């Protein structure tokens, strides 16, 4: 057994262990939510399909950034890598997901630069586009200051110009520090694909969350699609930025409760129900596919070539 394969197996076992611990630790919360709720399961199924569609968009977005580096990766392999590495967000520290994605992608023959670089690009661009969609959608309901919108516009411009700005910045650092850091090659197509794909995914998340709220409240939903999109994205970003919170646990819930309170779209028991139920909803949709892919042995490139 090679060292790389041992690392992959150890990583998979660790992820499964953390997933089992997470579900067991919060099982009482899950049971309480379902005892109190009277959901419309058809609407909830539709909202779940929209979330899975957003995942498909993100997977294809990441795969295209890999291709932009001149690598090859089929969609099925990309889907497995994405879902399995996504389990890393439930381990304290956000870098586990990126590290797992790089390791699994290299096992499929993708170069380390393209594997890690593409995941970093999509992660960073996803943050910028997430804030952009949040500020646009929540500008009215959450009274977003104009300075925050301007900051996102500046970040967006820097993101688009990153393929040309990054090499210049590295050369300046080399000159000032008298060092010879490698100048990375960041394909422009990687940025464009990431920006388009992540923006579409955020919009799908917003539509899915509105449908989810409708399913949990039997259709009595107030507010616009923009309101619910902002209420979902803002707390999601807060949870992502909270580095040491597994899956954003705690941080995202507090932020969502505050957003619901500020907009007045859900108060008291209904707010608590939506906060808890949305955590369960997303956790199941993120964990179940990853665990299923972990239980199925992948076919490495070396395996497929030996069978030809």
Secondary structure by P-SEA (a helix, b strand, c coil): ccaaaaaaaaaaaaaaaaaaaaaaaaaaaaaaaaaacccaaaaaaaaaaaaaaaaaaaaaaaaaaaaaacccccaaaaaaaaaaaaacccccccaaaaaaaaaaaaaaccccccaaaaaaaaaaaaaaaaaaaaaaaacccccccaaaaaaaaaaaaaaaacaaaaaaaaaaaaaaacccccbbbbbaaaaaaaaaaaaaaaaaaaaaaaaaaaaaacccccccaaaaaaaaaaaaaaaaacccccccaaaaaaaaaaaaaaaccccaaaaaaaaaaaaaaaaaaacaaaaaaaacccccaaaaaaac
